[in-house]
Amino acid sequence: MNRRSSILDVRPKSNCGFVRGFVWVALVGFLCVTVPPARSQGESNEELKETVRKLAGQVQQLQGRVSELEGNRIAEMSSAGLASGNPPEMGPAISPGAPSPASSPVPAQEAGHSMEIPGGPVMHIRGFSDADFVGTNQKGVTNTFAIGALDMFVTSKISEKFSMLSEINFEAGVDNGMSVDLERMLLTYSANDHFQLSFGRYHTAIGYYNTAFHHGTWFQTATGRPLLFFFEDGGGPLPVHNVGMSLTGTVPSGKLDLHYIAEIGNGRPARTPQNTTVQNSQDENNGKSFNLGFYARPDWASGLQFGASVYYDHLIPNALTRVHEYIPAVHIVYITPKFEFMNEGVWIRHQVDNGGRVYNSPGFYTQISRQWAKYRPYFRYQYVNISATEPVLADIGRQDGPSVGLRYEWSDFAAFKIQYDRNYRRGLQDCDSVSGQMAFTF
């Protein structure tokens, strides 16, 4: 995804450069005026040496004074900025480039507003949001307009090796109240292409979609995420968020362009309809989750990516013994600026400790779209099948069905989407819904 930004230099300007230039010009003029006409060879040499010594002393004094003036000027500007909590000036946001809606957003989603404290890091802010309408024939659900999350994406280059990013979401709940969620917060140390270590809260690298598309709906072709990758508080079956450490990098592999992923974190709690939070500050047990994966982006097929991962954790549901959780996942996607074809499969395996029962829950989705000028029609089919006696995810059940939609690029930074969904649900009424979405970035 191509992303360009322009940030005005807001460092304090100084007249010291002019002073230094004036000093040198004055010295040259002084030499021309004060050097006497030629006399005898010995007398001329002695007088010239004495003159040079005097001028050298004056130059040192003037340079010292210029350095002192520069230091005082910068100190005054820094003190004023820190005292007010704001930098001396603000540069406007300039973001002329827009990525393809199907492109995989990389961590460098920079651009946007910038703030700078002299001598310190520069913070960049990029915003995403959407406004929606949903109509459905599902019993107990009303047709409604809704505002989507206001997603503030913040990045900063702290030093040559360290950088940070965060996503702060302002969200409306089903009670019509507003809340604030810190969706991602990562400090990353990038030693080189082979070693990039991150600390904080991140999107778990299970499959492809979860690390390619985050909370900005403007990047997604469809109005929402596949069922498999719904967020925890939206009823999703996967541990989409995690808190811990993540290590990624490339593996020397020639034209295969192989990458590795290794993650360790708190994992998720023993999920029930009442407990879908992320373990941000307290793990419910001493065990930690692990996720290992590889993916390749071969040079000989631009736009192609395929890979696999395995996630492990153990959970302790209410009134039950420990449950071992294994989640293998595979994906193959092919994405170009005009064409998108995504396929992912996940197998959620829960095994009750001490030789207890094993529960296997499969899920997959496939999505295809094609861009014609400003129009991108798309189709998705998705499937999740979880047993009604499953100890952790029983409330999800079996759901599957097709989605058909159209995305219209209204402008470079705003898109309108309309989508029809048919959802077949085991033991519940099948339902149809139509949704419209205005997604934008700013």
Order of alpha helices (4+ residues) and beta strands (2+ residues): alpha-alpha-beta-beta-beta-beta-beta-beta-beta-alpha-beta-beta-beta-beta-beta-beta-beta-beta-beta-beta-beta
